[in-house]
Amino acid sequence: MTTVILYGPQGSGKTLTVEKIKEAFSCSGTVDEWREGASLTPNAIHITNAVPKTLPAGVIFISVVVI
């Protein structure tokens, strides 16, 4: 199972791209507005606009860059 944190500033397109990222990592769920300290759902993409200070082992972190 893969757990992913998808980070980007507000308006960066995280929600628009989440379905493709779920497909790429074979994740089945989405947790919107995830915050550090909240539980992580296995096999889900966790969308946030706050940079986590620490990452649990085994979690993939993706940062959306706006140019």
C-alpha positions in Angstrom: 0.0 0.0 0.0 1.2 3.5 -0.8 0.5 6.6 1.2 1.1 10.0 -0.4 1.1 13.5 0.8 0.4 16.0 -2.0 1.6 19.5 -1.0 1.1 22.8 -2.9 -0.1 26.3 -2.2 -3.7 27.2 -2.5 -4.7 27.4 -6.2 -1.8 25.3 -7.5 -4.0 22.5 -9.0 -3.6 19.8 -6.4 -7.3 18.8 -6.5 -7.3 18.9 -10.3 -4.4 16.5 -10.6 -5.3 14.2 -7.7 -7.1 11.6 -9.9 -4.0 11.1 -12.1 -1.7 10.9 -9.1 -4.0 8.3 -7.5 -3.9 6.3 -10.7 -0.1 6.5 -10.9 0.4 5.3 -7.3 -2.5 2.9 -7.3 -4.2 4.7 -4.3 -7.8 4.2 -3.7 -8.8 7.2 -1.5 -8.3 11.0 -1.1 -8.1 13.0 2.1 -8.6 16.7 1.4 -7.2 19.4 3.7 -4.9 17.0 5.6 -2.9 18.6 8.4 0.3 17.4 10.1 -0.6 15.5 13.3 -3.8 14.1 11.7 -3.8 10.3 11.0 -2.7 9.1 7.6 -5.1 6.8 5.8 -3.2 3.9 4.1 -3.4 3.7 0.4 -4.7 7.3 0.0 -3.5 10.7 -1.3 -3.5 13.4 1.5 -3.9 16.9 0.0 -2.4 19.8 2.0 -1.2 23.4 1.6 0.9 23.2 4.8 4.4 21.8 4.6 4.8 19.0 7.1 7.8 19.3 9.4 8.4 15.6 9.5 7.4 12.7 7.3 6.6 9.3 8.6 8.7 6.5 7.2 7.4 5.1 3.9 5.2 8.1 3.0 5.8 9.6 -0.5 5.8 13.4 -0.5 4.9 15.3 -3.7 5.2 19.1 -4.0 3.3 20.9 -6.7 5.3 23.8 -8.2 3.5 26.8 -9.7 5.5 28.7 -12.3 
